[in-house]
Amino acid sequence: MTQPLLRPIKLNDLALKNRVIMAPMTRSRADNEGNVPNDMMVTYYTQRAGAGLIITEGSQISEQAVGYINTPGIYTQEQVAGWKKVTEAVHAEGGKIFLQLWHVGRMSHPDFHRGELPVAPSAINPNAKSFTPEGFKDTVTPRALTVPEIKQIVQDFKNAAKNAMDAGFDGVEVHASNGYLFHQFFVTSANTRTDEYGGSKENRACLLFEVLDAIQEVMPIEKVGVRLNPSLHNSFGITVNEDTIPTYDYIIGKLNNYNLSYLHLSEPFTDVSNVPAAEPNIAKRYRPIYKGNLIINGGFTQESGNKVIAEGDADMVAYGVPFIANPDLPERFAQNADLQEADNKTFYVPGAKGYIDYPSLAEVEA
């Protein structure tokens, strides 16, 4: 009997050969002046074309959106041309690939902005670390965005989505997760605004829907995914309170009005069993609420991935670290082969080591 993970699935018109999704992971290899995807990144993604779907690392939609060293962008023609090499190579291997669109908001540092402050919904320091060209530095108190600046960010996402289509991607994922800009708007611990972007859960969520409406103007909404992390707690300055899960219930319910490619949810990154307001079982809570394709992520093994699909709590499973060390992860699952261990010392450093030098099963056996 075919493992649930290895069964094909259709995301609207896009046929995936399996349900093993490569999760988006920052790898900091775009180490050049313009943060342009390079030939090493072409190799990295092509090696992993056996995934049902590759979701790329987060790619900043503008200069304002950056918050980590050597991350690629999608706002210049040079970046588009660099990504086009990636998509052509992945497609040549029969793979499918979405670009993750990213704005980090306050999870940044003045070092990235010529000394200017990062932007956020409100002037609240996340009290976290930013990975700058000079190493990790403490975050600062950001500057609260004006309404016209928020409207410009909506346009920046729209332009980035158009650029992604020009670069040949099969679709895009809006990164509304993990303590970055959208997440900062969603939660009252980061958003104390009193205008149309603050206060009620509808107001705190409206930036996401404005962005989706804008993206629809330049590409089919059927090619758009959204990533959320409802129970993220005590990470990136985000804390769960009694408003948090009701806000996500509202957002995820309203996403049913959009014929998205998928919704990508994360299980809690930390143990939230002692956090009364948090939801410890994300897939179980949101599977009944969300009617479309659901990807779940968060520390899944081959066994637990098969189980969550078999039990009907998700349609696909996104794997992060296992894909770093096992470029042919679906093939290893098919053969029930042992997995190689990833070297976390090479996750974010330039160069090929720990990036494109992990052998496939066939190479090991040869």
C-alpha positions in Angstrom: 0.0 0.0 0.0 1.3 3.5 -0.9 2.3 5.6 2.0 -0.1 8.6 2.4 2.9 10.9 2.1 3.7 9.5 -1.3 0.3 9.8 -2.9 -0.2 12.5 -5.6 -2.4 15.5 -4.9 -3.8 18.4 -6.9 -3.6 22.0 -5.7 -6.3 23.3 -8.0 -4.7 22.9 -11.4 -1.2 22.1 -10.1 -0.5 18.3 -9.9 2.0 17.3 -7.2 3.7 13.9 -7.4 3.7 13.4 -3.6 2.7 15.2 -0.4 6.2 15.7 1.0 6.6 19.4 0.9 10.0 21.2 1.3 9.4 23.8 3.9 10.7 27.4 3.4 14.1 27.7 5.2 16.5 30.7 5.4 19.9 29.5 4.2 21.7 32.9 3.7 23.5 32.0 0.5 22.7 35.1 -1.6 26.0 36.6 -0.5 26.3 39.3 -3.1 25.7 43.0 -3.4 22.2 42.7 -4.8 21.0 39.7 -2.8 20.6 37.9 -6.2 19.9 34.1 -6.3 23.1 32.5 -7.5 24.3 29.3 -9.2 24.8 27.5 -5.9 21.1 28.1 -5.1 20.2 26.7 -8.5 22.0 23.5 -7.5 20.5 23.4 -4.0 16.9 23.6 -5.2 17.4 21.3 -8.2 18.8 18.6 -5.9 15.4 18.8 -4.0 13.1 18.7 -7.0 11.8 15.3 -5.9 9.6 17.1 -3.3 5.9 17.3 -4.2 6.4 21.1 -3.9 9.4 23.2 -3.0 8.6 26.4 -1.0 11.7 28.6 -1.2 13.3 30.4 1.6 11.6 33.8 2.4 12.5 36.4 -0.1 12.2 40.0 0.8 9.7 42.1 -1.2 11.6 45.3 -0.8 14.7 46.8 0.8 12.6 47.7 3.7 11.6 44.1 4.2 15.0 42.6 4.9 16.1 41.5 8.3 18.7 38.7 7.8 22.1 38.6 6.1 22.4 37.3 2.6 18.7 36.5 2.0 17.5 36.8 -1.6 15.0 39.3 -2.8 12.3 39.5 -5.4 12.1 43.3 -6.1 14.9 43.9 -8.7 15.2 42.6 -12.3 18.5 41.0 -11.4 16.8 39.0 -8.6 14.1 38.0 -11.0 16.7 36.8 -13.5 18.5 34.8 -10.7 15.3 33.1 -9.6 14.4 32.3 -13.2 17.5 30.1 -13.4 16.2 28.3 -10.3 12.7 27.7 -11.6 13.9 26.5 -15.0 16.3 24.0 -13.4 13.7 22.7 -11.0 11.1 22.4 -13.8 13.6 20.6 -16.0 13.8 17.9 -13.2 10.0 17.7 -13.0 9.7 19.7 -9.8 7.2 22.3 -8.7 8.3 25.4 -6.8 6.6 28.4 -5.0 8.4 31.5 -3.9 7.8 32.7 -0.3 7.2 36.4 -0.1 8.6 38.0 3.1 8.6 41.2 5.1 10.2 40.8 8.5 8.8 44.1 10.0 10.5 44.8 13.3 12.6 41.6 13.2 15.4 43.6 11.7 18.2 46.1 12.6 19.3 49.6 11.6 22.4 48.0 10.0 20.2 46.8 7.2 18.6 50.2 6.7 21.4 52.7 6.5 20.9 53.4 10.2 17.2 54.0 10.0 14.8 52.1 12.3 13.0 49.0 11.1 9.2 49.3 10.7 6.4 47.6 12.5 2.7 48.1 13.4 3.7 49.7 16.7 6.9 50.9 18.3 7.4 47.8 20.4 10.8 46.1 20.6 10.5 42.3 20.2 13.6 42.0 22.4 15.1 39.4 20.1 18.2 39.0 17.9 18.8 40.1 14.4 21.4 38.3 12.2 23.3 41.3 10.8 26.5 41.5 8.6 28.4 41.9 11.9 26.8 38.9 13.6 23.8 38.7 15.9 22.7 42.0 17.5 19.9 42.9 19.8 16.8 44.2 18.0 15.8 47.9 18.6 12.5 49.6 19.1 11.0 49.9 15.6 9.1 52.8 14.1 5.4 52.5 13.7 4.2 52.5 10.1 2.0 55.2 8.8 -1.2 54.3 6.9 0.3 55.4 3.5 3.4 53.3 4.2 1.2 50.3 4.9 -0.6 50.9 1.6 2.9 50.9 -0.1 3.7 47.6 1.5 0.5 46.1 -0.1 1.8 47.4 -3.4 5.3 45.9 -2.7 3.7 42.4 -2.2 1.7 42.8 -5.4 4.9 43.8 -7.3 6.8 40.9 -5.7 4.1 38.4 -6.8 4.2 39.7 -10.3 8.0 39.4 -10.3 7.6 35.8 -9.1 5.4 35.0 -12.0 7.9 36.6 -14.4 10.6 34.4 -12.8 8.6 31.3 -13.7 7.4 30.2 -10.2 4.3 27.9 -10.0 3.0 30.1 -7.3 3.8 32.2 -4.2 3.4 31.7 -0.4 2.6 34.8 1.7 4.7 34.5 4.9 2.3 35.6 7.5 4.0 33.6 10.2 6.8 33.2 12.7 6.8 36.7 14.2 7.2 38.7 11.0 5.2 41.6 9.7 1.7 40.1 9.3 2.1 38.2 12.6 3.0 41.5 14.3 -0.2 43.0 13.0 -2.3 40.0 14.1 -1.4 39.9 17.8 -2.2 42.5 20.5 1.3 41.9 22.1 2.8 43.6 19.0 0.0 45.8 17.7 -1.4 48.6 19.8 -2.7 50.7 16.9 -6.0 52.7 17.2 -6.6 53.2 13.5 -8.1 50.8 10.9 -5.1 48.4 11.3 -5.5 48.0 15.1 -8.0 47.2 17.8 -10.5 44.6 16.6 -9.4 41.2 15.2 -10.9 42.3 11.9 -8.7 45.4 11.8 -5.6 43.5 12.9 -6.1 40.9 10.2 -7.0 43.3 7.3 -3.5 43.8 6.0 -3.3 40.1 5.0 -6.6 40.3 3.1 -5.6 43.6 1.4 -2.4 41.9 0.2 -4.3 38.9 -1.1 -6.7 41.1 -2.9 -3.8 43.0 -4.5 -2.0 39.9 -5.5 -5.1 38.6 -7.2 -4.8 41.5 -9.6 -1.5 40.2 -11.0 -1.9 36.4 -10.7 -4.6 33.7 -10.1 -5.4 33.4 -6.4 -5.4 29.6 -7.1 -1.5 29.9 -7.2 -1.2 31.6 -3.8 -0.6 29.9 -0.4 -0.6 31.5 3.1 1.5 30.4 6.0 0.4 31.0 9.6 1.7 30.0 13.1 -1.2 30.5 15.5 0.4 29.2 18.7 3.8 30.8 18.4 4.7 31.8 22.0 7.7 33.6 23.5 9.5 33.7 20.2 10.3 36.8 18.1 8.7 38.9 20.8 5.3 37.2 20.1 3.1 36.1 23.1 -0.2 34.3 22.9 -3.0 35.8 24.9 -6.8 35.4 25.0 -7.2 37.4 21.8 -4.8 35.2 19.7 -6.6 32.0 18.9 -10.0 33.8 18.3 -8.1 36.1 15.8 -6.7 33.0 14.0 -10.1 31.4 14.0 -11.4 34.5 12.2 -8.5 34.7 9.7 -8.6 31.0 8.8 -12.4 31.1 8.5 -12.2 34.1 6.2 -9.5 32.4 4.0 -12.2 30.0 2.9 -13.5 33.0 0.8 -10.3 32.7 -1.3 -9.7 29.7 -3.5 -6.1 29.5 -2.3 -3.6 26.8 -3.4 -3.2 25.9 0.2 -3.0 27.0 3.8 0.3 26.2 5.5 0.1 25.9 9.3 2.8 25.2 11.9 2.3 23.2 15.1 3.6 25.1 18.2 7.4 25.5 18.1 7.5 25.1 21.9 5.5 23.3 24.5 2.4 25.4 25.1 0.5 22.9 27.2 0.9 25.2 30.2 -0.2 28.3 28.2 -4.0 28.4 28.7 -4.8 30.7 25.8 -2.7 28.7 23.3 -3.9 25.8 21.0 -1.6 22.8 21.3 -3.1 20.9 18.4 -3.1 23.2 15.4 -4.0 20.6 12.6 -6.8 19.1 14.7 -8.3 22.5 15.4 -8.1 24.0 12.0 -8.8 21.0 9.7 -12.6 21.3 10.4 -12.5 25.1 9.9 -10.5 25.3 6.7 -12.1 23.8 3.6 -9.1 23.9 1.2 -5.8 22.1 1.0 -3.9 22.0 4.3 -0.1 21.7 4.8 1.1 21.0 8.3 4.6 21.6 9.6 6.6 21.2 12.8 8.9 18.4 13.6 7.2 15.6 11.7 8.9 12.3 11.1 8.0 9.9 8.2 5.8 8.0 10.6 4.0 11.0 12.1 3.7 12.6 8.6 1.9 9.5 7.2 -0.3 9.4 10.3 -1.5 13.0 10.2 -2.5 12.5 6.5 -4.1 9.1 7.1 -6.2 10.5 10.0 -7.4 13.3 7.8 -5.9 16.2 9.8 -3.8 17.5 6.9 -3.3 16.9 3.2 0.4 17.4 3.0 3.4 17.7 5.4 6.2 20.2 5.1 9.7 19.1 6.2 12.5 21.5 7.0 15.7 20.3 8.4 15.3 16.7 7.0 15.4 18.3 3.5 18.7 20.0 4.3 20.6 16.8 4.8 18.4 14.6 2.6 17.9 16.2 -0.8 16.0 13.1 -2.0 13.8 12.9 1.1 10.7 11.4 -0.7 12.9 8.7 -2.2 14.3 7.9 1.2 10.8 7.7 2.6 9.8 5.4 -0.3 12.7 3.0 0.5 12.3 3.5 4.3 15.9 4.4 4.3 17.8 6.0 7.1 18.1 9.8 7.1 21.3 11.7 7.2 21.8 14.3 10.0 22.0 18.0 9.2 25.0 20.0 10.5 23.4 23.1 12.1 26.7 24.9 12.1 26.4 25.3 8.3 22.7 26.4 8.2 23.4 30.1 7.6 27.0 30.4 6.4 28.2 31.1 2.9 29.6 28.3 0.7 28.8 24.9 -0.5 29.6 23.0 2.7 26.4 21.9 4.4 24.4 23.2 1.5 24.9 21.3 -1.7 27.3 18.5 -0.6 24.8 16.1 1.1 24.7 13.0 -1.0 21.5 11.3 -2.3 20.7 7.7 -1.5 21.8 6.7 -5.0 25.2 8.5 -4.5 25.7 6.8 -1.1 25.0 3.4 -2.5 27.3 4.0 -5.5 
